[in-house]
């Protein structure tokens, strides 16, 4: 039996760039948060693709879905500028506790840069409530627990932005052990869902060589299992 790491699903590939489907639970690259781990997405991709890679953005370890990378510094720089300039569309799916506002809403709440980076910077996320559901689990004096499937569109790229904005709303992200609600996380674990329910569903961006690329990442089995608890079929954007 081989101990080689699993191949990463490639969602888009050309001579300049790639979009891959990052698995939940895998760190993108080595960092102070790695804590002795030696399996990283970037290393897998270098071996799998047989060439250097340059990450254009990041996803948290527990987040799955679309991750953009380039094969040369010039293309990575161009894509990075497009990202900073707001020309890259990022859409996430998330499951939160409670039922947020039925109509679309936004959070404009400054965030710091994470541990060791206390300076706060503007952070804006747009949210859309897609579907709602209930579980027969008592919560806060009510006979059931309410949950919602959200589409999230971060307009800035701050540290754990979506997760922290949902905490700010008291609609904590399910499965988030850092900023979530432990009672609701335990409920989902008892039902067999053992991941943070945040997924980078869609990425659309200008190609450095011209034109525009749009890529989608399918839900993994665990996220699909969470949706099945409520009979949800996430609508396509």
Secondary structure, DSSP 8 states (H G I E B T S, - for coil): --------EEEEE-SSEEEEEE-TT-BSS--TTSTT---BHHHHHHHHHTS--EESS---TT-EEEEEEESSHHHHHHHHHHHHTT--EEEEEEEEES---SS-EEEE--B--STT----B--EEEEEEEEEEEES--BTTBSSEEEEEEEEEESS--TTHHHHHHHHTT--BTT-TTTS-HHHHHHHHHTT--S--EEEEEEEEE-TTSSEEEEE----HHHHHHHHTTT------
